[in-house]
């Protein structure tokens, strides 16, 4: 799908520690502000228990999970939009992502100094938002200047664009994010080409100490209060604890460590699934003796489009899809039993694939 989710946040809040928990590509961590000078890209497996339940029944040679690309973006400081720290590099990298995981420091550690002198996740969130808003304001003002030149020729659409862009300009000047503006989609099309940073969907991750892994702490409650009117998700992850868990050799050891910490699953697994959903992605499955595989598609894709994710020939020669619901496969245990029960459906070119569908594609090229 080639969609990326960027991990962002102020410097020295544990972004890279969390990134290293999920990525096979390990990045260096440091106690020093601005020690990172480049973003780190990781291709991350999407944790999906359904895939392994299918595999228990199909007994394939290989299991291939869906993946999502996560980018660990260097930390931000106040003034990034004016080049402080590695400011413009940070902002450019965010612009190349499709969604954001905003990590907030919600732990005390005297050995890890905070760039602002104290731990205050709500303040940190506002600093990052302000820097993104300033960058967005600059991009909107530049486009207004371009549209004003076009409007002088009498172009009515340019005049409409200027009107909409001025609404965004006022919105940013009032310290608001683009994703919260009250405009219809027909108006929003005038900013599609400038890839506004604050228009990207976002989830928030509160990075807490080990003792707060299960129930959070006062810092987490402050974040939730600040975001109570926003349509977003707040997750709690003990980054240092999960970094230790990720270093263990076996799944049994990791589960034992999790149980000792009072956790049912790693918080980073929830974060990956949330990122997958934030990117408007879902999975369908194929199964057979050679492999059971999760395929990534955008929500709303039709059966031929989903077939094209497997191979372009399948989309080009698509005839129909044999579709089994995940629950039916688990219930009846074999494809044959599902057919015998009348639970397999034949779907044509207009069928919109649902999350968790098992599909066989019939095609002719």
Residue, then its C-alpha position, 0 to 999 in steps of 0.5 A: x500500500x506504500x502508506x507510512x505512519x510517522x512517530x513524532x514528538x518533542x525531543x527526548x520522550x522515548x520515540x525511538x525506544x518505542x520504534x525499536x520495540x516494533x521494528x526489525x531495523x534498530x535505531x540508536x537512542x541517546x539522552x542528548x537532545x537533537x542527537x538524531x539527524x535522520x528518520x528511521x524507516x521500519x517495516x512492521x508486522x501487523x499483529x493479527x491473532x486471526x491469521x494464526x487461528x486460520x493457520x492452526x486449521x490450515x497448517x501451512x508451510x508459511x505464515x505471512x502477516x500484513x505489514x505497515x511502514x512506520x517512520x521514527x522522525x527526529x525529535x522536535x523542539x520549540x522553534x522547529x518551524x524556524x529551523x531550531x534543532x533540525x526543525x525543517x528536516x523534521x517537518x519535511x519528513x512529517x509531510x511525507x507521512x500519511x498519519x501520525x503517532x504523537x508520543x508524549x513523555x509521561x514519566x519522570x527520569x532525572x537521568x533523561x533531562x527534558x528539553x523544556x526543563x520539566x515533564x508536562x505532556x500537555x505543554x509538549x503536545x501544544x509545542x508540537x501542534x504550534x510548530x506544525x500550525x506555523x508550517x501549515x500557515x506558511x504553506x497556505x499563505x504561499x498558495x494564497x499569493x499564487x491564487x491571487x495572481x491567477x484570480x487577476x485573470x478573472x478565474x472564478x475558481x481561484x477566487x473561491x480558492x482564496x476564500x477557502x484558504x483565508x478560512x484556513x489562515x484564520x484557523x491557524x492564526x487561532x492556534x487550531x489544527x486543519x483536521x478540526x476545521x468546519x468545512x465541507x469536502x468540496x472546500x477542503x479540495x483546495x488544500x489537497x495539493x499542499x499536504x497540510x501537516x495538521x490535517x493528517x490523522x493522529x493518535x497519541x501514545x503516553x510513554x509511561x514508567x513501568x509502574x504505570x503500564x497498566x493504569x496510567x498516571x496523573x500525566x496520562x489523565x492530564x492528556x486525556x482531559x486535554x483531548x476529551x473533545x477530540x476524535x482521537x485515540x490515547x494509548x498507554x505504553x511503558x516504552x522501557x518495559x516493552x523494550x526489555x520484553x522485545x529483547x527476550x528470545x522466546x514467545x513464552x518468555x515474553x508472555x511471562x514477562x507481560x503477565x508479571x507486568x499485568x499486561x495481556x499483550x504488548x502495548x506496541x501491538x495495540x499501537x501498530x493496529x491503531x496505526x493500521x486503522x489510522x491509515x484506513x487499512x484493513x486485511x483480507x486473508x488467503x489460505x492453503x497448504x503452502x501459506x496463510x497470508x494477510x493482504x493489506x488493502x484500503x477500506x472500501x476496495x472492491x474484490x477486483x482491486x483487492x485481487x490486484x494487490x495479490x497480482x495485477x493479472x488477477x485484477x485484469x482477468x477477474x471473474x469472481x471471488x469465493x468469499x468466506x467470513x473469518x468466523x465461518x472458517x473458524x467455526x466449520x474448520x475447513x473450506x469444504x465444510x464451509x461450502x457444505x454448510x452453504x456459507x461460501x458466497x460468490x461475489x462479483x466485481x462490485x463486492x466491497x471486501x470486508x475486514x477479515x474476509x477469506x478469498x479465493x480469486x477466480x480469473x482468466x487472462 
